[in-house]
Amino acid sequence: MDELMSRNQNRTENNSCDSGISTSYKSCEDWRKAGAHTDGFYAIEPVSASNRPFIVYCNFTLKYNSAATVFHHDSEGVIDAFPRCNPAYCYQREVHYDTSLPHLIAVIAISRHCEQYIEWRCHHSVMARYASWYNRNGLRTNYWGDVPHTSVRFRCACSLTNSCGGSTNSTLPCNCDKNDETWRSDGGYLTYKPDLPVTKIAFGDMGGDIEKGYHNLGPLVCYG
């Protein structure tokens, strides 16, 4: 990873020299405004992050009318929650980013909007009281993707429309809490900046032969 980042640092600085653009912009959006348009690695320097630029991945496919600063990690994609276990939060996976936490927080602070997709795909495995994710401070949270961070009980997006488990008047907190022998999923975007990024995910209720699940955690993406 260090070697890769070093090669990208050199490539970015060389490209910057060719274009006459400084490498110390605060974000990918600043690079876009300066004329950059090719997705790739660029050097940025957010306020209070450090006294030196660092490398991030910039995506110039506009969303929210802004370029995106993308932070990848080692837990992306659909991953089998294994070894399986039954107690609440017994399966835990720490999330390691390709950028330091202080740098991540500095970019989040200056960004207009940040988001991170999170999903649990379940088979006879409930979520409420068994699953959660941990914020930048290592604290377990009480809400899932697309749910307000002020939720007083753990819930998923389907509960906002009383549609969890495929029902039109459901009182379940999540689709997975249907707890049947059907593959279901609960997913959505986390957008409350003071909690981001996700630093750990945890699940349980996988002690039986047919109880299993897969998690899917996307990169942290910030705009503006």
C-alpha positions as CSV (number, residue, x, y, z in Angstrom):
1,M,0.0,0.0,0.0
2,D,2.8,2.5,0.9
3,E,4.5,1.7,-2.4
4,L,1.3,2.2,-4.3
5,M,0.6,5.5,-2.6
6,S,4.2,6.7,-3.3
7,R,3.8,5.9,-7.0
8,N,0.5,7.8,-7.1
9,Q,2.1,10.7,-5.2
10,N,4.8,11.0,-7.9
11,R,2.3,10.6,-10.7
12,T,0.0,13.3,-9.2
13,E,2.8,15.7,-8.6
14,N,4.1,15.2,-12.1
15,N,0.7,15.8,-13.6
16,S,0.3,18.9,-11.5
17,C,3.5,20.3,-12.7
18,D,2.5,19.7,-16.3
19,S,-0.9,21.5,-15.7
20,G,0.5,24.2,-13.5
21,I,-2.0,23.3,-10.7
22,S,-0.9,23.3,-7.1
23,T,-1.0,20.0,-5.2
24,S,-2.3,21.6,-2.0
25,Y,-6.0,22.1,-2.7
26,K,-8.4,21.3,0.2
27,S,-10.5,18.7,-1.7
28,C,-11.3,17.0,-5.0
29,E,-13.9,19.7,-5.6
30,D,-11.1,22.3,-5.5
31,W,-9.2,20.2,-8.0
32,R,-12.3,20.2,-10.2
33,K,-12.7,23.9,-10.0
34,A,-9.1,24.2,-11.0
35,G,-9.7,22.2,-14.2
36,A,-9.0,18.6,-13.2
37,H,-11.4,16.1,-14.8
38,T,-9.7,12.7,-14.9
39,D,-10.5,10.2,-12.1
40,G,-7.4,9.3,-10.1
41,F,-5.1,10.0,-7.2
42,Y,-4.5,13.7,-6.2
43,A,-2.9,15.5,-3.3
44,I,-5.0,17.6,-1.0
45,E,-4.5,19.5,2.2
46,P,-7.6,20.2,4.2
47,V,-7.5,22.9,6.9
48,S,-6.0,21.6,10.2
49,A,-5.2,18.2,8.7
50,S,-1.4,18.5,8.6
51,N,1.3,20.7,7.2
52,R,1.8,18.4,4.2
53,P,-0.6,17.3,1.5
54,F,-1.7,13.7,1.4
55,I,-3.1,11.5,-1.4
56,V,-6.8,10.7,-2.0
57,Y,-8.8,9.3,-4.8
58,C,-10.9,11.8,-6.7
59,N,-14.0,10.9,-8.8
60,F,-15.2,13.6,-11.1
61,T,-18.5,12.0,-12.1
62,L,-20.6,14.7,-10.6
63,K,-23.1,14.0,-7.8
64,Y,-24.6,16.7,-5.7
65,N,-23.0,19.0,-8.3
66,S,-19.6,18.3,-6.9
67,A,-16.5,16.1,-7.3
68,A,-16.1,13.3,-4.8
69,T,-13.3,12.5,-2.4
70,V,-13.3,8.7,-2.0
71,F,-11.7,6.8,0.9
72,H,-11.4,3.1,0.4
73,H,-10.8,0.5,3.1
74,D,-10.1,-3.3,3.6
75,S,-13.7,-4.3,4.2
76,E,-15.5,-3.3,1.0
77,G,-17.8,-5.5,-1.0
78,V,-20.0,-8.4,0.0
79,I,-18.2,-10.4,2.8
80,D,-19.3,-13.6,4.5
81,A,-19.7,-13.0,8.3
82,F,-17.5,-15.9,9.4
83,P,-16.8,-17.5,11.8
84,R,-20.5,-17.5,12.7
85,C,-21.6,-17.1,16.3
86,N,-24.8,-16.4,18.3
87,P,-24.3,-13.7,21.0
88,A,-25.1,-10.1,20.2
89,Y,-22.2,-8.4,18.4
90,C,-20.1,-11.5,18.6
91,Y,-18.8,-11.3,15.0
92,Q,-16.8,-8.1,14.7
93,R,-14.7,-6.7,11.9
94,E,-12.6,-3.6,12.3
95,V,-12.4,-1.3,9.2
96,H,-9.0,0.0,8.1
97,Y,-8.8,2.9,5.7
98,D,-6.1,3.8,3.2
99,T,-5.9,7.2,4.9
100,S,-5.4,8.0,8.6
101,L,-8.4,8.8,10.8
102,P,-7.2,12.4,11.4
103,H,-7.1,13.0,7.7
104,L,-10.5,11.5,7.2
105,I,-12.0,13.6,9.9
106,A,-10.4,16.8,8.4
107,V,-11.9,16.1,5.0
108,I,-15.3,15.3,6.5
109,A,-15.2,18.6,8.4
110,I,-14.8,20.7,5.3
111,S,-17.2,18.7,3.1
112,R,-20.8,19.7,2.4
113,H,-22.0,16.1,2.4
114,C,-20.5,12.7,3.2
115,E,-22.0,9.2,2.9
116,Q,-21.1,5.6,3.4
117,Y,-23.3,2.6,2.3
118,I,-23.9,-0.2,4.8
119,E,-25.9,-3.4,4.3
120,W,-26.6,-6.7,6.0
121,R,-27.8,-9.6,4.0
122,C,-29.4,-12.2,6.3
123,H,-30.8,-15.7,6.4
124,H,-32.7,-16.4,9.6
125,S,-30.5,-13.8,11.5
126,V,-32.1,-10.8,13.2
127,M,-30.5,-7.3,13.5
128,A,-32.2,-5.5,16.4
129,R,-30.1,-6.1,19.6
130,Y,-27.6,-8.2,17.6
131,A,-26.1,-5.9,15.0
132,S,-24.6,-2.5,14.9
133,W,-21.7,-0.4,13.6
134,Y,-19.2,1.8,15.5
135,N,-18.5,5.4,14.8
136,R,-15.2,7.4,14.5
137,N,-14.9,7.4,18.3
138,G,-15.4,3.6,18.6
139,L,-18.9,4.0,20.0
140,R,-21.7,1.6,19.1
141,T,-24.5,3.4,17.2
142,N,-28.2,3.0,17.4
143,Y,-29.3,3.4,13.8
144,W,-28.8,1.8,10.4
145,G,-28.5,3.3,6.9
146,D,-31.1,5.9,5.8
147,V,-32.3,6.2,9.4
148,P,-32.0,9.5,11.4
149,H,-29.1,9.5,13.8
150,T,-31.4,10.6,16.5
151,S,-33.3,7.3,16.6
152,V,-33.9,6.2,20.2
153,R,-34.0,2.5,19.3
154,F,-32.1,0.5,16.7
155,R,-34.0,0.5,13.4
156,C,-33.6,0.1,9.7
157,A,-35.0,2.2,6.8
158,C,-38.0,-0.1,6.2
159,S,-39.3,0.8,9.7
160,L,-39.8,4.4,8.6
161,T,-42.6,3.2,6.3
162,N,-43.7,0.2,8.4
163,S,-42.8,-2.1,5.6
164,C,-40.2,-4.3,7.2
165,G,-40.4,-8.0,6.2
166,G,-42.6,-7.2,3.2
167,S,-45.6,-6.2,5.3
168,T,-47.6,-3.0,4.8
169,N,-48.2,-2.5,8.5
170,S,-45.1,-4.0,10.1
171,T,-43.9,-3.2,13.5
172,L,-40.5,-4.9,12.9
173,P,-37.4,-2.7,13.2
174,C,-35.7,-4.3,10.2
175,N,-36.3,-6.7,7.3
176,C,-34.0,-9.2,8.9
177,D,-36.0,-9.3,12.0
178,K,-38.6,-11.3,10.1
179,N,-36.1,-14.0,11.1
180,D,-37.3,-16.6,8.6
181,E,-35.7,-19.0,6.1
182,T,-35.6,-16.3,3.3
183,W,-32.7,-14.2,2.2
184,R,-33.5,-10.6,3.2
185,S,-31.4,-7.4,3.4
186,D,-31.3,-4.1,5.2
187,G,-29.1,-1.4,3.6
188,G,-28.8,2.3,3.2
189,Y,-26.5,5.3,3.5
190,L,-25.0,6.8,6.7
191,T,-24.8,10.5,6.4
192,Y,-24.4,12.0,9.8
193,K,-20.9,13.5,9.6
194,P,-20.0,13.6,13.3
195,D,-20.3,9.8,13.4
196,L,-18.4,9.0,10.2
197,P,-16.4,7.0,9.2
198,V,-17.5,3.5,10.2
199,T,-14.6,2.0,12.2
200,K,-16.1,-1.4,13.0
201,I,-19.2,-3.5,12.2
202,A,-20.7,-6.2,14.4
203,F,-23.3,-8.9,14.0
204,G,-24.8,-11.9,15.8
205,D,-27.6,-14.5,15.8
206,M,-25.8,-16.8,13.6
207,G,-25.5,-19.8,15.9
208,G,-27.8,-22.2,14.1
209,D,-27.1,-24.3,11.0
210,I,-29.3,-22.1,8.7
211,E,-28.4,-18.8,10.3
212,K,-25.9,-16.8,8.3
213,G,-25.2,-13.4,6.8
214,Y,-23.1,-11.2,4.6
215,H,-22.1,-7.6,5.2
216,N,-21.4,-4.9,2.6
217,L,-19.7,-1.7,3.6
218,G,-18.9,0.9,0.9
219,P,-16.1,3.5,0.8
220,L,-16.5,6.8,2.6
221,V,-17.4,9.4,-0.1
222,C,-17.4,13.2,0.6
223,Y,-18.6,16.0,-1.6
224,G,-17.9,19.7,-1.7
